[in-house]
Amino acid sequence: MSDATNRVVQVFAPIGADGRGRTGAGYLLGDGLVLTARHVIEDASGPCEVRALGARGWVSATVLWPGAADGDGALLRVDASFAEVDGVRLGRLVGDDRVACEATGFPWAQLERRDDGPVRKSEHVVGEIDRLSGQELGVASWLLTIHVAGSAP
């Protein structure tokens, strides 16, 4: 697997007392830090869990930073030995040219119902980020428009 693939995790956040919850994707930044979406972990009624792409076992994760109210990012902490990866470097896009990108997640469209319970399978998409699409004049935005190559479920 590539370094990027080794960083993909599935995140589960329990919501309420009935064992149900939210599922989403996360990205292992290094040193046991997982970047995920705030909307996945907000209102969690207990510890979250993560598992590596292709793994069956779940590992407990603590919400380290629940994210800002005006954003959709959050940080989880797992045991650093969960996945041995070097730290990742983050940055920002500059310029107006499209930039190639790819993402792996666990969308609702990949839900498979099984006798032992529902399972969300991964979906990998490839596309290009277009910084000039979806912008409003005079308003800074963290939202990105991604033109997806091929079909998505």
C-alpha positions as CSV (number, residue, x, y, z in Angstrom):
1,M,0.0,0.0,0.0
2,S,1.1,3.6,-0.6
3,D,1.9,5.9,2.2
4,A,-1.4,7.8,1.6
5,T,-3.3,4.5,1.8
6,N,-1.6,3.6,5.1
7,R,-3.0,6.8,6.5
8,V,-6.7,6.3,5.7
9,V,-8.8,5.3,8.7
10,Q,-12.5,4.7,9.3
11,V,-13.9,6.7,12.3
12,F,-16.8,5.6,14.4
13,A,-18.4,7.9,17.0
14,P,-21.2,6.5,19.2
15,I,-24.3,8.7,19.4
16,G,-26.8,7.9,22.2
17,A,-27.2,4.8,24.3
18,D,-28.4,2.5,21.6
19,G,-25.0,1.7,20.1
20,R,-25.7,3.6,16.9
21,G,-23.3,6.3,15.7
22,R,-21.7,8.1,12.9
23,T,-19.1,6.8,10.5
24,G,-16.6,8.9,8.6
25,A,-13.1,9.0,7.3
26,G,-9.9,10.1,9.0
27,Y,-6.3,10.7,7.9
28,L,-3.4,9.7,10.1
29,L,-1.1,12.7,10.4
30,G,1.5,10.9,12.5
31,D,2.3,10.4,16.2
32,G,-1.2,9.0,16.8
33,L,-3.0,12.1,15.5
34,V,-6.0,11.5,13.2
35,L,-7.6,14.4,11.3
36,T,-11.4,13.9,10.8
37,A,-14.5,15.9,10.3
38,R,-16.1,17.7,13.2
39,H,-19.6,16.6,12.1
40,V,-18.6,12.9,12.5
41,I,-17.5,13.2,16.1
42,E,-19.7,16.0,17.5
43,D,-22.3,14.8,20.0
44,A,-20.4,11.6,20.6
45,S,-21.7,9.8,23.7
46,G,-18.5,8.0,24.4
47,P,-15.0,7.3,23.1
48,C,-14.6,7.2,19.4
49,E,-13.0,4.3,17.5
50,V,-10.8,4.1,14.4
51,R,-9.6,1.2,12.2
52,A,-7.1,1.2,9.4
53,L,-8.2,0.7,5.8
54,G,-8.6,-3.0,5.3
55,A,-8.4,-3.9,9.0
56,R,-11.2,-5.6,11.0
57,G,-10.2,-4.5,14.5
58,W,-11.1,-1.1,16.1
59,V,-8.8,1.0,18.3
60,S,-10.1,3.5,20.9
61,A,-9.6,7.1,20.1
62,T,-9.8,10.2,22.3
63,V,-11.1,13.5,21.0
64,L,-8.1,15.8,21.3
65,W,-9.7,18.8,19.6
66,P,-13.4,18.9,18.7
67,G,-12.9,21.6,16.1
68,A,-14.1,25.1,15.8
69,A,-17.8,25.9,15.5
70,D,-17.2,27.6,12.1
71,G,-15.2,24.8,10.6
72,D,-15.5,21.0,10.0
73,G,-12.2,19.7,11.3
74,A,-11.4,17.7,14.4
75,L,-8.4,15.8,15.9
76,L,-8.4,12.4,17.5
77,R,-5.5,10.7,19.4
78,V,-4.8,7.0,19.1
79,D,-1.9,5.0,20.4
80,A,1.1,6.0,18.3
81,S,1.9,2.4,17.6
82,F,-1.5,2.0,15.8
83,A,0.3,2.9,12.6
84,E,3.9,3.7,12.2
85,V,4.0,6.7,9.8
86,D,6.1,9.7,9.5
87,G,4.5,13.1,10.1
88,V,2.7,14.6,7.1
89,R,3.3,18.2,5.8
90,L,0.2,20.3,5.3
91,G,0.0,23.4,3.2
92,R,-2.3,25.6,1.1
93,L,-3.0,25.8,-2.6
94,V,-1.7,28.9,-4.4
95,G,-2.3,30.0,-8.0
96,D,-5.3,29.4,-10.2
97,D,-4.4,26.2,-12.0
98,R,-6.2,23.0,-11.2
99,V,-4.4,20.6,-8.9
100,A,-4.7,16.8,-9.1
101,C,-6.1,15.2,-5.9
102,E,-7.5,11.9,-4.6
103,A,-9.5,11.0,-1.6
104,T,-10.7,7.8,0.1
105,G,-13.7,7.8,2.4
106,F,-16.6,5.6,3.6
107,P,-19.7,7.1,2.0
108,W,-23.3,6.1,2.7
109,A,-23.5,4.9,-0.9
110,Q,-21.0,2.1,-0.1
111,L,-23.2,0.7,2.8
112,E,-23.5,-3.1,2.7
113,R,-26.0,-4.8,4.9
114,R,-24.8,-8.1,6.3
115,D,-26.1,-10.7,8.7
116,D,-23.6,-9.5,11.3
117,G,-24.5,-5.8,10.8
118,P,-24.0,-3.0,8.3
119,V,-20.6,-2.3,6.9
120,R,-19.4,0.7,5.0
121,K,-16.9,0.0,2.3
122,S,-14.3,2.5,1.1
123,E,-14.6,4.6,-2.0
124,H,-11.6,6.1,-3.7
125,V,-12.1,9.1,-6.0
126,V,-9.6,10.9,-8.2
127,G,-10.1,14.4,-9.5
128,E,-8.8,18.0,-9.7
129,I,-9.3,20.8,-7.3
130,D,-10.5,24.0,-9.0
131,R,-9.8,27.0,-6.8
132,L,-11.8,29.3,-9.0
133,S,-15.1,27.4,-8.8
134,G,-17.6,28.1,-6.0
135,Q,-16.0,31.3,-4.7
136,E,-17.9,34.4,-3.7
137,L,-16.4,37.8,-4.4
138,G,-14.8,39.4,-1.3
139,V,-15.5,36.3,0.9
140,A,-12.6,34.0,2.0
141,S,-13.6,30.3,1.8
142,W,-12.0,27.1,2.9
143,L,-14.4,25.1,0.7
144,L,-12.9,23.5,-2.4
145,T,-14.6,22.4,-5.6
146,I,-13.3,19.0,-6.8
147,H,-14.1,17.9,-10.3
148,V,-14.3,14.1,-10.0
149,A,-12.9,12.0,-12.9
150,G,-15.2,9.0,-13.7
151,S,-18.3,8.0,-11.9
152,A,-19.0,8.0,-8.1
153,P,-21.8,6.0,-6.4
